[in-house]
Amino acid sequence: MRVLIDSGRCQGHGRCYDLAPDVFGEDDEGYGTVIGDGSVSPGEEPHARLAASNCPERAIDIEGAAR
């Protein structure tokens, strides 16, 4: 699975990098960023999903997730 952050929707609440620090980071202004190319290891998938579901602006998109 792969994650993306829509920078136009992100408001910098920081929940993504608090909940999944191995998947998300923050820029100099506190907005969420994706670490690397956005690929998520199987062990981090639950954390990435939790971060996405806790984003108030729904700025995190998940691609290629098995349902």
C-alpha positions as CSV (number, residue, x, y, z in Angstrom):
1,M,0.0,0.0,0.0
2,R,1.0,3.6,-0.5
3,V,0.0,6.8,1.2
4,L,-0.2,10.4,-0.1
5,I,-0.9,13.7,1.6
6,D,-2.9,16.3,-0.2
7,S,-1.1,19.5,0.9
8,G,-4.1,21.6,-0.1
9,R,-6.2,19.9,2.5
10,C,-3.6,19.4,5.3
11,Q,-3.9,22.0,8.1
12,G,-1.0,20.8,10.2
13,H,-2.8,19.1,13.1
14,G,0.1,16.5,13.3
15,R,-2.0,13.5,14.0
16,C,-0.5,11.6,11.1
17,Y,3.1,11.8,12.3
18,D,2.0,11.3,16.0
19,L,0.1,8.1,15.1
20,A,2.5,6.7,12.4
21,P,5.9,8.3,12.8
22,D,7.6,5.7,10.6
23,V,5.2,6.6,7.7
24,F,4.7,10.4,8.2
25,G,6.9,13.3,9.1
26,E,6.5,17.0,9.4
27,D,7.9,20.0,7.4
28,D,9.3,23.1,8.9
29,E,5.9,24.6,9.4
30,G,4.4,21.5,11.0
31,Y,2.4,20.2,8.0
32,G,2.4,16.5,7.4
33,T,4.7,14.9,4.9
34,V,5.1,11.3,3.7
35,I,8.4,9.6,4.4
36,G,10.2,8.3,1.3
37,D,8.0,7.5,-1.7
38,G,4.9,6.7,0.5
39,S,5.3,3.0,0.4
40,V,4.0,1.4,3.6
41,S,5.5,-1.8,5.0
42,P,2.9,-4.4,6.0
43,G,3.7,-3.9,9.7
44,E,3.0,-0.2,9.4
45,E,-0.3,-0.5,7.5
46,P,-2.5,-0.4,10.6
47,H,-0.8,2.7,11.8
48,A,-1.1,4.4,8.4
49,R,-4.8,3.5,8.3
50,L,-5.3,4.9,11.9
51,A,-3.5,8.1,10.9
52,A,-5.7,8.5,7.8
53,S,-8.9,7.9,9.7
54,N,-7.9,10.4,12.4
55,C,-7.0,13.2,9.9
56,P,-9.7,16.0,10.4
57,E,-9.4,17.2,6.8
58,R,-9.2,13.7,5.3
59,A,-5.9,14.8,3.6
60,I,-4.4,11.3,3.6
61,D,-5.1,9.1,0.6
62,I,-4.4,5.4,0.6
63,E,-3.6,3.6,-2.7
64,G,-3.4,-0.1,-3.2
65,A,-4.8,-1.1,0.1
66,A,-6.2,-4.6,0.5
67,R,-9.7,-4.5,1.9
